[in-house]
Amino acid sequence: MLGTRVFIWLTVSLLLVALPLLAQEGQPAPDFTLQDLEGESYTLSELKGKVVLLDFWATWCKPCVVSIPHLNKLSLRFQEEGFLLLGINVDRFKSISSLKRFVKQYEINYPVLADKSGKVAARYRAFALPTSFLINEEGRIAKRIFGSSPTLQKELEEEIEKLLKGAGPEEGEE
């Protein structure tokens, strides 16, 4: 019984210590370098000055696949305005060639980066899919989005437009 209590106490203590380490809105986005499916490297810190949407997804995730056409539209709509969408694939056991076939089949028009180790997803605590992070021009997390919804594209468009105009979320707004 005492062992169980100690275990619970340690677990709760670790969670309380780790909570501030989560990728939170307003905090600097954790930096990373990943390669796309063609071998080109992307380093988040080198993208300062752009508004970036990180979309963590997997090929087996139905909501992720359903959101691809909406993400394609976002990418096309804002690409000339200083916006970059990066799809971060977390399929650990998919080969790059099978990911390339998937990207071609679904006509994904934005860079897809392979997070084979899962380290980037872990730094962002992107354990539920899809999970997206909207990063402002200063490299800070402006918005964290879990899941998918019919209104998500419109909400993202509004947030991206605000960030591109230099007006982040209002004080107290989430």
N, C-alpha and C positions, 0 to 999 in steps of 0.2 A: 504494500500500500504506500509506504513512504517513497519507494522507488518511482511509483506512478506519479505521485505528487511532485517530486523533484523534476521528473521528465516534463510534466505539464508546465511547471513554473519556468523551466529553461526554454521550452518552446514559446511560451507567451513572451518571455523576456526578449528572445531573439526576434520575434515578430515585431515587437515594439521598437527595437533598435533598427530593424530593416525597413520599416514603413517609410521613413524619410528618404531612403535610398531609391524608392520607386521613381520611375520617370514621371514627374509631376508637371502639370501645367505651370508655366512661369519659370521653371528651372531650365538651366542649359541642357540641351539634348545630348545624351551620351554619344561621344564620338565613336566612329567605327570606320573601317575600310573593308569593303567587300568587292568582289568581282562580279561583273554581269556575265551572261552566258557566252559572250564572245571573248572574255578575258580582260575587258577594260575595268580598271579599278575606279571605285567611287569612294571618296573620303568625305564624310559629312561636314567636317570643319572647313573643308575647301569650298563648300557650297554657300558659305555666308554671303549675304547679299541677295540670295534667292529665297523664295518661299518654297518649302519642300514638304511634300506629303509622303510619309513612309507608310506603306501598306504591307503589313505582315500577313501572309496568306499561305495556303497549301493547295495542291491540286485535288486532294480528297475532300476538301471543305466546300460543301455545296453553297453556302452563303458567299464564300470567297469567289467562286466561279460565277455566280449570279451577278456579282458586283463588277465584273470585268468590263462589260460594255459601258457602265456608268463611269468607271475610272478612265476608260479610253476617251470618253467625251470630255471629262475634266482636263485630261492631259492635252488634248487638241485645243480646247477652248483657251487655256491660259499659257500655253507654251511660249508664245511670243512676248509675254508680259513679265518674265522673270520667275516663272513657276516651273518646278520639276517634280514629277511624280516618280517615286522609286518603289517598285514592287519587290518586297523582300520575301523570297520563297523559303519556307522552313521545312520542306520535304527532305529529311536527312538521307533517305535511302533511294531517292530518285537520281538517275544519272543525268548529267548535263544534256546529253543527247535526247533523253526522253522529255526533259523540261523544254528544250528547244522545239520539239514536236508539239507539245502542249501550247506553247506561246504562239506558234504558227497556226494551229488549229483554232484557237480562240482569238486570233488576230490582235494580240496585245501590242499596243503601240508605244509603250513606255519601257524604260530599262527594267529588267528583272534581274535582281541580284540573288545569288545563292548563299544562304546562311546555313551551310552544311553542318557546322558544329553546333548551331543553336545558341552561340554565345551572344550574338547581337540581340536576338529575341529575348534571351534571359536578362540582358542589361535593361531592356525596355519593359520587362515583365509582360511580354506579349504571349501569354500562355493560352488565352482563348482567341479563336480566330473567327473572322478577321479582326485585327486590331490595327488602328491607324493613328499616326501622330502627325499633326500639322505643325511644322517648324517655321518660325518667323525668320525674317532676314538677318536677325542678330544671332540666330542659332538657338533660340529658346523655344520650348514646347508651348505652342499657343493653344492647342486643343488635342485631347486624347479621345479617341472614338473606339468603343467596343461594339462589335457586331455590325449588323447591316439592317437597314430599314428602307421602306419605300421613299421616305423623305430625305434620306441621307445625302443624295447627290445635291439637292437644292440647298441643304444646310451647309455642305462643304463649299459649294459655289459662293454662298454669302460670306463665309469665313475667309475664303481665299481672296475674294474681292476686297474685303476689309484690310487684310494683311498687305495686299499689293498696293493699296492706297495709303498704307502706313498707319492705319487705325486698327490696333489690336482689339481684343475683347474689352468691353467697358469694365470699369472697376466694379467688383462684386458680381460680375456676370460669369457664368460658367458655360 
